[in-house]
Amino acid sequence: MKKIFFGSALAFVLAGCSATYGAAPETGGAQAAAPEAAVAPEASSDGSFYTSRQATRGDGLFRDNCVSCHSASEFAGASFQRRWRNRAVGDIYEFVLYSMPDDNPGGLPEQTYAD
Protein backbone atom coordinates (compact mmCIF):
# COMPACT_ATOMS: atom_id res chain seq x y z
CA MET A 1 0.00 0.00 0.00
CA LYS A 2 1.41 3.34 -1.01
CA LYS A 3 1.55 5.86 1.83
CA ILE A 4 0.99 9.36 0.57
CA PHE A 5 2.72 12.50 1.76
CA PHE A 6 -0.55 14.28 2.45
CA GLY A 7 -1.78 11.65 4.85
CA SER A 8 1.51 11.35 6.65
CA ALA A 9 1.97 15.10 6.95
CA LEU A 10 -1.55 15.53 8.20
CA ALA A 11 -1.20 12.66 10.64
CA PHE A 12 2.00 14.15 12.02
CA VAL A 13 0.57 17.56 12.73
CA LEU A 14 -2.72 16.31 13.98
CA ALA A 15 -1.14 13.84 16.33
CA GLY A 16 0.51 16.83 17.98
CA CYS A 17 -2.69 18.87 17.91
CA SER A 18 -4.74 16.12 19.47
CA ALA A 19 -2.27 15.18 22.22
CA THR A 20 -3.72 15.50 25.70
CA TYR A 21 -1.82 16.29 28.81
CA GLY A 22 -2.61 14.87 32.23
CA ALA A 23 -3.40 16.96 35.24
CA ALA A 24 -0.58 18.11 37.47
CA PRO A 25 0.50 15.38 39.86
CA GLU A 26 -0.92 15.46 43.35
CA THR A 27 1.45 16.36 46.14
CA GLY A 28 0.10 13.77 48.58
CA GLY A 29 1.92 10.77 50.03
CA ALA A 30 0.75 8.31 47.34
CA GLN A 31 3.07 7.85 44.42
CA ALA A 32 1.47 8.55 41.03
CA ALA A 33 1.31 5.75 38.49
CA ALA A 34 3.84 5.89 35.68
CA PRO A 35 2.47 7.49 32.51
CA GLU A 36 1.65 5.23 29.60
CA ALA A 37 4.51 4.87 27.12
CA ALA A 38 3.96 6.76 23.90
CA VAL A 39 3.96 4.88 20.62
CA ALA A 40 7.03 5.91 18.70
CA PRO A 41 6.28 7.20 15.20
CA GLU A 42 7.73 5.42 12.22
CA ALA A 43 9.84 7.22 9.66
CA SER A 44 8.32 6.81 6.23
CA SER A 45 10.31 6.65 3.04
CA ASP A 46 9.72 10.38 2.47
CA GLY A 47 11.05 11.39 5.89
CA SER A 48 7.72 12.27 7.51
CA PHE A 49 6.58 10.72 10.77
CA TYR A 50 3.32 9.05 11.71
CA THR A 51 2.16 5.89 13.42
CA SER A 52 0.96 2.82 11.56
CA ARG A 53 -2.45 3.25 13.17
CA GLN A 54 -2.69 6.84 11.93
CA ALA A 55 -1.82 5.73 8.41
CA THR A 56 -4.38 2.92 8.51
CA ARG A 57 -7.15 5.16 9.86
CA GLY A 58 -6.30 7.93 7.42
CA ASP A 59 -6.35 5.54 4.47
CA GLY A 60 -9.80 4.23 5.41
CA LEU A 61 -11.19 7.70 6.06
CA PHE A 62 -9.80 8.96 2.75
CA ARG A 63 -11.58 6.11 0.97
CA ASP A 64 -14.83 6.74 2.85
CA ASN A 65 -14.90 10.54 2.56
CA CYS A 66 -12.64 11.76 -0.23
CA VAL A 67 -12.31 9.38 -3.19
CA SER A 68 -15.64 10.43 -4.66
CA CYS A 69 -13.90 13.72 -5.62
CA HIS A 70 -10.15 13.09 -5.20
CA SER A 71 -7.50 10.56 -6.15
CA ALA A 72 -4.49 9.75 -3.98
CA SER A 73 -2.22 10.94 -6.79
CA GLU A 74 -3.35 14.53 -6.12
CA PHE A 75 -1.49 14.41 -2.80
CA ALA A 76 1.89 13.24 -4.03
CA GLY A 77 4.43 14.29 -6.59
CA ALA A 78 5.96 17.52 -7.78
CA SER A 79 2.76 19.54 -8.12
CA PHE A 80 1.65 18.82 -4.55
CA GLN A 81 5.13 19.44 -3.19
CA ARG A 82 5.40 22.80 -5.01
CA ARG A 83 2.08 23.93 -3.55
CA TRP A 84 2.90 22.99 0.04
CA ARG A 85 6.72 23.14 0.14
CA ASN A 86 7.06 26.34 2.15
CA ARG A 87 3.92 25.88 4.21
CA ALA A 88 3.45 24.44 7.67
CA VAL A 89 1.72 21.09 8.02
CA GLY A 90 -0.90 22.92 10.06
CA ASP A 91 -1.77 24.87 6.91
CA ILE A 92 -2.78 21.61 5.22
CA TYR A 93 -4.91 20.66 8.21
CA GLU A 94 -6.66 24.04 8.26
CA PHE A 95 -7.25 23.94 4.52
CA VAL A 96 -8.89 20.52 4.77
CA LEU A 97 -10.83 21.41 7.93
CA TYR A 98 -12.28 24.64 6.54
CA SER A 99 -12.90 23.56 2.94
CA MET A 100 -13.69 19.83 2.93
CA PRO A 101 -15.86 18.13 2.09
CA ASP A 102 -16.79 20.56 -0.64
CA ASP A 103 -20.52 20.25 0.03
CA ASN A 104 -20.18 20.51 3.83
CA PRO A 105 -16.90 22.17 4.92
CA GLY A 106 -16.02 21.29 8.50
CA GLY A 107 -18.95 18.88 8.62
CA LEU A 108 -17.01 15.74 9.46
CA PRO A 109 -16.24 14.75 13.06
CA GLU A 110 -13.10 16.42 14.40
CA GLN A 111 -11.37 13.05 14.80
CA THR A 112 -11.87 12.38 11.08
CA TYR A 113 -9.90 15.50 10.20
CA ALA A 114 -7.27 14.59 12.77
CA ASP A 115 -6.80 11.12 11.30
PESUL-V143188 format. One record per pair of residues at least 12 apart in sequence whose ideal C-beta (glycine too) atoms are under 10 Angstrom apart, sorted by the first residue. I is the first residue (numbers start at 1). J is the second residue. Records with the same first field share a line. If there is no record, write none. Layout:
# PESUL-V143188
I: J + J
This chain:
# PESUL-V143188
1: 55 + 56 + 59
2: 45 + 59 + 72 + 73 + 76
3: 42 + 44 + 45 + 46 + 48 + 50 + 52 + 55 + 58 + 59 + 72 + 76
4: 44 + 46 + 55 + 58 + 59 + 62 + 72 + 73 + 74 + 75 + 76 + 77 + 80
5: 44 + 46 + 47 + 48 + 75 + 76 + 77 + 80 + 81 + 84 + 92
6: 48 + 58 + 62 + 66 + 70 + 72 + 74 + 75 + 76 + 80 + 84 + 89 + 92 + 96
7: 44 + 48 + 50 + 54 + 55 + 57 + 58 + 59 + 61 + 62 + 72 + 75 + 76 + 115
8: 41 + 42 + 43 + 44 + 45 + 46 + 47 + 48 + 49 + 50 + 54 + 55 + 58 + 75 + 89
9: 44 + 46 + 48 + 49 + 50 + 75 + 80 + 84 + 87 + 88 + 89 + 90 + 91 + 92 + 93
10: 48 + 50 + 54 + 58 + 62 + 75 + 89 + 90 + 92 + 93 + 95 + 96 + 113 + 114 + 115
11: 41 + 44 + 48 + 49 + 50 + 51 + 53 + 54 + 55 + 57 + 58 + 89 + 93 + 114 + 115
12: 41 + 44 + 48 + 49 + 50 + 51 + 54 + 89 + 93
13: 48 + 50 + 88 + 89 + 90 + 91 + 92 + 93 + 94 + 114
14: 50 + 54 + 58 + 89 + 90 + 92 + 93 + 96 + 97 + 110 + 111 + 113 + 114 + 115
15: 38 + 39 + 41 + 49 + 50 + 51 + 53 + 54 + 114 + 115
16: 89 + 90
17: 89 + 90 + 93 + 110 + 113 + 114
18: 110 + 111 + 113 + 114 + 115
19: 38
22: 35 + 36
38: 51
39: 51 + 52 + 53 + 54
41: 54
42: 54 + 55
46: 76 + 81
48: 89
53: 115
54: 114 + 115
55: 115
56: 115
57: 111 + 112 + 114 + 115
58: 112 + 114 + 115
59: 72 + 115
60: 115
61: 108 + 109 + 111 + 112 + 113 + 114 + 115
62: 75 + 115
64: 108 + 112
65: 100 + 101 + 107 + 108 + 112 + 113
66: 96 + 100 + 101
68: 101 + 102
69: 100 + 101 + 102 + 103
70: 100 + 101 + 102
75: 92
80: 92
93: 113 + 114
94: 113
96: 108 + 112 + 113
97: 110 + 112 + 113 + 114
98: 113
100: 112 + 113
